[in-house]
Amino acid sequence: MKNNLKKLCLLSLCLLVATGCSIGNKEVGSARKQGQSSNLSESKSDQAKGMKVSYTNISDKSSRDLLANLFDQAGISKERQKVFFNHLDQFNSSVDSKSLAGNFEEAGVQDTKYDPYDMQDQWKAKNNDFEGYNCRITSYGLFGDYMKASQAKTGDDTENLGIDLLSLTTDNSAVKTEEDKNIFKSIFNEVKTIDTKDIKKHYQIFKKEWEARGVKFAKNDKASMVSVVFHSQIEKGQDSLFIGHVGIMLKANDGVYFVEKVAFQEPYRLNKFKNKEELKKYLMEKYDVEYDQPTAKPFVLENDKLM
């Protein structure tokens, strides 16, 4: 029990540094803010520095209508859309509207209009101890009809999903049934890997494990799940891969859109890009931020393929 608790605490600390999607507390904002003036900001993706992103927090009617239309074109069911927009309304009504972008705005990848500390407190004041919804819960809620798993290897060792599963005990509207929850765990539970910086080796290990779990994606020409996979090394010889951030890419005539929940207690975003190469560039600038790390850099998947 003590070893499991230690592992969870260490993993949570790792997740705080790596990505805000995985856990919602004040340290998320702290880690991100400190990263702008510390080694965390020294991204190894030099080509991505200085990128500007067009985004909205979907807090006005025009952006909401645009997203609903994109969902319709992508075959996202009305039921799943309703759950998403209910969660969106719950979040946006819990925080200061001045901190949210209505119409599309342009900003640097790491720039925000809000203070994560303030947003944390605003959410807590309205929702008590409920952590809310993060990137994985949001993505499964939207794209669950196009993701399957055999559940053959679903186990109880899901420390990296601890807060996700805790939140789902309060509100399971995005992951409704036990079958859904088992598929969710099969897709997002960590994958044991080896101590190497070779992305191709990590990807092959990750892909093989997903195949063993029966993870499959149905064909959808207008939408796909885009994931950022991180290499974690809690202790030497205890290496794992986990989806630290994920969202849904929506294809349109004017480019591609990426809808994401930044973190449990940070906003929803709809980002607009010319193509998926720009989307990958955005994700790498945002999450490939660890300086001189002993682990491999993150890699990006479109469904189950390297992007």
Secondary structure by P-SEA (a helix, b strand, c coil): caaaaaaaaaaaaaaaaccccccccaaaaaaaaaaacccccccccccccbbbbbbbccccaaaaaaaaaaaaaacccaaaaaaaaaaaaaaaaacccccccccbbbbccccccccaaaaaaaaaacccccccccaaaaaaaaccccccccccccccccccaaaaaaaaaacccccccaaaaaaaaaaccbbbbcccccaaaaaaaaaaaaaaacccccccccbbbbbbbbbbccccccccccccbbbbbbbcccbbbbbbcccccbbbbbbbbccaaaaaaaaaaacccccccccccbbbbcccccc
